[in-house]
Amino acid sequence: MIKFLVRKCIKDYNNIENPKVREKYGILGGILGIICNIVLFFIKFIIGLFIKSSSIVSDAFNNLSDMGSSLVAVISAKLSSKKPDKDHPFGHGRLEYIAALIVSFLIIFMGLQIVITAVTSLIDVIKGVKTVEYNLNLVLIGILTASVLIKVWMFFYYRYLGNKINSSVLKASSLDSISDVIVSSVIIVSTVVGALLLPNFPLDDILSIIVGLLIAFNGLKMAIETISDLLGKPADPELVKKIDDLICSGEGVYGTHDLLVHDYGPGRVMASAHVEVSDKADIVQTHEMIDQLEMRAMKELNIPLVLHMDPISIDCPITNELRQLVHNTIEQINPKLSFHDLRITNGENRINVIFDLVVPYEFSSHEKEYIAQIKKAIYDDDNRFIAVIKIDH
């Protein structure tokens, strides 16, 4: 059904790189979420009051918070698709991450409110101020069960739309929906069990506390993931490989390094890298080749790519010998290491061997040890060789 709605509501729905198309996907997902969550709120709220279940009423208000999340999704879809301006030259795509963060805070707040309400009710039961009551109505329970199926459908459509346009807001909503399915199912079972087997036990309040904690935990998890997006997490390895392969396919390219990928929101990725070419290559031809690579990156990957030319010596016997020596040395020390920009300053009694050593963050505590071992291996090969090593990550 969701594919049918996409085809009917979104013109040119396959052109997901178009900001306006992405905006329509986000608005469609948000509007469907608002409608479904309003319906679910009223169904659960009325049933919860009628059968005197605080956990069902709590779940109803959770759906109300989900409606607010859907509203935020609609607003963020509109704002994040705005064109770049003089104050925001890279666009407004990160507003989507901010919206996802707001959604997560709303979920945390609602979960904690449910916990506070349930704990208060449980204390009243323990003190004898309040008695446990269950009013089991199988017709209403059946309606409540049917409402769970709506949330199942919401999970699938949120997930479909979120994956389609790589939207953190819609993906967060899909996770929230499947959590609601689990929570609502537990509540239905507990209501029936409480009414039939434990009529005097405050099972409803206890489960409300668990429900609230689960909701708050999911909100916290979403917040952490969204903050990671805002702070800047590593680029997708698949995307990095595509960029590397594209660059290395250029004629006369011997390697690439220092690839930086800048994420300004879904569909707004920019990158830069260094390209190793022969120091004997024609500079005009090399410039044309780099221009072609940059245009291909825009056409094939939809990424503005800026490339910096790094001339390297490929005909110097000493440089080639040192390059092989450094390669073999770091392979023995740690295969996860790599190097680039190797060059020499030649002298009669001293030859400086200058290069960047790339050390993954997880091995950064061993940097001094790695440098000492590499320097020794280079010096032992020829005591004129003095390594000058710069650490890169």
Salt bridges, closest charged atoms under 4 A:
GLU23 OE1 - LYS20 NZ 3.60
GLU23 OE2 - LYS78 NZ 2.95
ASP59 OD2 - LYS44 NZ 2.94
ASP66 OD2 - LYS151 NZ 3.09
ASP85 OD1 - HIS88 ND1 3.17
ASP85 OD2 - HIS92 NE2 3.26
GLU96 OE1 - ARG22 NH1 3.79
GLU133 OE1 - LYS52 NZ 2.81
ASP180 OD2 - LYS151 NZ 3.03
ASP229 OD1 - LYS233 NZ 2.92
GLU238 OE2 - LYS242 NZ 3.79
ASP245 OD2 - LYS241 NZ 2.81
ASP258 OD1 - HIS340 NE2 3.42
GLU276 OE2 - HIS257 ND1 3.07
ASP279 OD1 - LYS280 NZ 3.60
ASP291 OD2 - HIS287 ND1 3.43
GLU300 OE2 - ARG296 NE 3.04
ASP310 OD2 - HIS257 NE2 2.91
ASP310 OD2 - HIS274 ND1 3.01
ASP310 OD1 - HIS308 NE2 3.13
ASP341 OD1 - HIS257 NE2 3.25
ASP341 OD2 - HIS340 ND1 3.52
ASP356 OD2 - HIS340 NE2 3.84
GLU367 OE2 - HIS393 NE2 3.14
GLU369 OE1 - HIS366 ND1 3.44
ASP380 OD2 - LYS376 NZ 2.77
ASP382 OD2 - ARG384 NH2 2.95
ASP392 OD2 - HIS340 NE2 3.09
